[in-house]
């Protein structure tokens, strides 16, 4: 990429020097597709993301095929990418999913909890506490096998059935996940209703409850155009792990009002402008998202992908 195609770097005080991007496109992005993407295309997507400099790429989910048919090929996909020199987390819903993942050598496991009763019922057909009880042996067994465990927590800021989610309610479930042994949490704004002040209030409350910023990642959706502003607020509070999806792919199949994830390219553009290192080659990443958009038969929703692609065509 030329200098003309990159933002001017103007560092801001109080922000981290480096951010680790947790790329969720191959899992969270593709699980929301109406059609099924061929396994070979998924594997090539992961390879291209790794070549662009992403070091954590969520590969797939070991859920029952009836739940998420788009990811039914987990057993076929994971061996195709397992040799890449990157971290490849996989989502597991229960002990059976954990068995499938561990049998293929997965060393980074994620479980998916909810901060609200309504979404826990819709997503897992359990109460919040019943879901936590189900995850406890999963986390324990994963840790015993030497795996790193991430705890996703959805509906941290708002729920389509319950409305705004009280901060103490989210803190309680976060504490439960860390107490059971999760190494890392990902705070999900599943329907994209968070604003920077709300983000700051939750992170401050978590720190006060003994859940510090270094173990927290943030996962924002851009429903109301707030994902980058919310990410900036999280950086101001010491968060250094940000979830994003190449090309802005994805949403949530169990929450109709959820639109796409924060686009990785949009995040990298902001980080570059702030002088924050992510290790990602924006040109190669953009090319990857353009390629994937072609495989899906539609343009990328990422503003940065569109802008850079137009510049290169001129």
N, C-alpha and C positions, 0 to 999 in steps of 0.2 A: 504494500500500500504506500502511496505517496504522502508527504507531509500535508498536502491539501486535503487529504481524506481522513485526517486524524484531528482530534480536538486539541486545543492549546492546553498545556498542563499548568494548572494553578492549584497547588496544594492548599489544603485547609487544615488548620491546627486542630489537634485533638482526635484525628482519625487514624485508624491503623495503617501501617506501612504496607501490609499485604492482606489480601482476602483470598480465601479458598472458595472457589465456586463449586458447589455440589450440583453437577449437571444431571437433570432429571428427564431430559427429552426422550431417551429410549424407553423409559418406563412410564412416567407420569404423562409424558407427551403423547406417546403412541397408544396408550390404553384408552384414550378418549376418541380415537378414530372410529368412524362408522365401519370402514372396511378393515380387513386384515392385511397388514404389511408383510411381505414375504420374509422369511427368516434370514435369507442371505442379504437382503436390503438392510434389515435391522443390524446385522453384524457389521456391515460396511459403514453404517451410520456411526456405530460405536468406535470403529477404527479411525474414521475421519475426525471424530471429536477428540480422540486421544492424540492424533497427529497435530491437532490445532493447539495442544497444550493443556487441555483439561486433564486434571489428575484424579478426579473423583467422578465417575460416570455410573449412574444407577442403571443397571443393565436390564432388569426384568423383574417379574413378580411371580412367586411360586404359589399362586392362588388357584382355586379350582377353575377349570376352563369355562364352566357355566357362569361364573361370576364376571370374569373379564376374558372373553374369548380372544381378544386381540393379543393377549400374552400367553396363550395356551402352549406356545412352543418353547417355554423356558428351558426344558431339558435339552432341546436341540440347539438353542441359541447360546447358552452359557459356555459350553465347551469351545465354541467358535471364537470367543473373545477372551477366554480365561487366561491366555498367555500374554495379554497386553500388560505393559509395565505401569498400570494404573490401578487405583482402587475401584472395585466393581461391586458396590452394594446391591443387594437384592431384597425385595420386600417379601415377608412371609406372614400369613395370617394366623397361623396356629402351629402346633407341633408337627403335624403332617407336612406342612409346607417347609418347616425347618429341616425335617429329615431329607426332603428332596434337595434342598439347597446344600446342606452339608455333604450329601453323597457325591455332589459334583465339585466339592472343594471350595465352596463359597466361604470367604473369611470375613465378610462384612454383611450383617443382617439388619433389617429394619422391620419394626412392627408399627402398626397404624392404629392409634387410639383416637378418641374423641373427647373434647372438652364439654360436650353437651349430650343430654340424654336423647334428644330427638335424632341427632345424627348417628349416635351409637346404635340406636334401634334400626335406622334406615340402612346403615352400612354393615353392621355386624349382628343385627337382631338380638342385641344384648343391652343391658344397662351399662352405664359407664363403669361401675364397680365390677360387674360380671366380666366385662371385656378386660379390665385390668387383671382380674384373677386368671383369665385365660392366657394372658401374655406372660404372667410371672414364671411359669415353668419354661416357656419358650426362651425368655431372656436368660434364665439360669442355665439352661442346657447350652445355649449359644455361647455364653461366657465360659462355661466349663470346657467347651470345645476350642477355646482360644479365639473366638470371633469377637469383633467389634460390633456393638449393638447401638443402633440409632432408634430413638423413639419419636415417631411422627405424632403430632397432636393437631388434629383438625379443629376447625371452628373456634380458633382462639380469640377472635375479635367479633364475630357475628355469625348467626345461624339463621337460615331461611325460615325456620319454623318458630324459633324462640327470640329472634331479634338480637340486640347487643348482648354480649356475653360478659358477665361481671368478672373483673380481674381476679378476685380471690378464688373464683370457681376454676379458672385456668391454672392458677398457681397450685391448687390442691392436686390436680391431675399431673402437673409437671413434677411435683414432689414425689408423687407415687411412682412415676416412671423412673426417676433417678434413684429413689430408694430401692427399687427392685433390681437396679444394676445397669440401667441404660447409660452408655458412655456419652451419649450426645442426644440432644433434643432438637427437633425442628418444629418451630412454631408456625402453624399454617393459618393463613388468612384465606380460607377456602372459598369464600364468596367475594373476596376483594373489597370489603367495606372498611378496613382499617385506615386510620389517619395517623400522621406522625406523633401527635400527642398521646394517642391511645397506645401506640407502640412503645413510646418512652415510659408510660405509666406501667405497662406490663413488665418491661425489662427491669425497671426500678423495683417493683414488687418482688420479682423473682430473685434479684440479687439480695434483697432483704430477707428472703426465705431460704437463702443458702444455695441458690441455683445461679452460679455466676455466668457472665457473658461468654467465657471461653468454652463452655459446654453447650452453647446455644447456637443454632442456625435459624435463619428466618426464611419463610417460604410465602412469598406474596403473589397474589393474583392481581391482574390489572383491570378489573371490572370497571372501576371508576377513575382509572388513570393515576392511581396513587402508589403504584408498586415501587418506583424509584425514590419517591419522596419518603416512603416508609423505610426503604433500605437505608437511605441516608441517615434517618433517625436512629436506626439500629446500629449503624457504624459509630455514631456519636456516643452510643452507650457501650461500646467496646466489643460488639459482635464482629467476628471475623469469618464467619461461614454463611454464605448466601446461596440459597437454592435458586436455580434458574433453568430454563428450558430453551435449547437452541431453536431459534426461529420463533419463539413464543408458542410452541406447540403445547396443547393440553388444556386440561380443566379438571373437572371431577365428575365421573359418571353418575354419582349419587346425589349431586346437588345441581339442579337445573340452572340456577342463577350464576353458577361459576363459569367465568370465561377463562381465557388463556393465562398461563403462567407468565411471570416476568421473563422477557426474552433475554437470553444470555448475551446477545450482542448489545442490547441496550444497556445492560449492566456493565459490560466491559467498556463501553464508550464512556459512561459516567466515571468509572474507576480510573480510566486513563486520564481523563480531564482533572481528576483530583490527585493525580500522581500516586495512586495506589496500585501496587503490583498484583497481577492475577496470574501471570505466566501464560496468558492466552494470546495467541496470534489472531487478531481480529480479522485480518484478511482471509486466513484459512478457515476460520469459524464461519464467516459470512458465506464463503464459497460452499461450505458444507450444508448450511441451511438452505441456500439456493438449490443445491442438488437434491436435498430431501424434499423441498417443496415441489420439485419436478416429479419426484417419485409419488407424491401424494396428489399431484394434479391440480395444485392451487398455489397462489403466491403466498409467501411468508407474511404473517401479520406483524413481524418485527419492524418497527420504524427504521432502525439502523440498517437492517438488511435492505430495506427498500431504498433508503437514501444512498447507501454506498453502491448498490447495484445500478441506480440511475446515474450516479457520477461516473462510474466506469463505462457506461454505455455512451456517454457524451464525448 
